[in-house]
Amino acid sequence: MTTDDIRIYPDPFLRKNALQVDGIDDSIRALIKDMFIIMEEAGGIGLAAPQVGVSKRVITVSINEKKFNRLALVNPVIEYSSDEKELIEEGCLSIPGINADVGRPSRVVVKGITRSGRMVEITAEHLLARVLQHEIDHLNGVLFIDRVSSQERSRIQEDLQALQKQPAR
């Protein structure tokens, strides 16, 4: 896999729900390894398997917050979201060149399985919370552009239309 495997909006694959992973095996560990490489080569801080054309509930995150500089989760689920929201600009490797303000809960609790097969529960705030929500959205066929205000949507509409006119890769 390479950065060329990143699915670009409006690829319909990005709108599909990813399938649950039944067990952590060598193929899932290889997928996670490939996803970290692609994410880092593309300059991203998060990647979901559907973004590289794999219908599996797997995400990778790499940020310099706490100990989460290389976190992979299988079958992640948001167990709790705070009522307090933060409005912060987001972008996405699958929607290149477009950024928009997105309101998301500032704190979440996420459960998932690590690549070693251990169930974990992560309490995340701010950037880590945002990245986890963004990547879990991908597993459900939701893109950050679906969560923007109508004003933000109007602002980026022309850029989205330009992406739609580009040939699929």
Buried (B, 14 or more C-beta within 10 A) or exposed (E): BEBEBBBBBBBEBBBEEBBEBEEBEEEBBEBBBBBBBBBBEBEBBBBBBBBBEBEBBBBBBBBEBEEBEEBBBBBBEBEEBBEEEBEEEBBBBBBBEBBBBBEBBBBBBBBBBBBEEEEEEBEBBEBBBBBBBBBBBBBEBBBBBEBBEEEBBEBBEEBBEEBEEEEEE
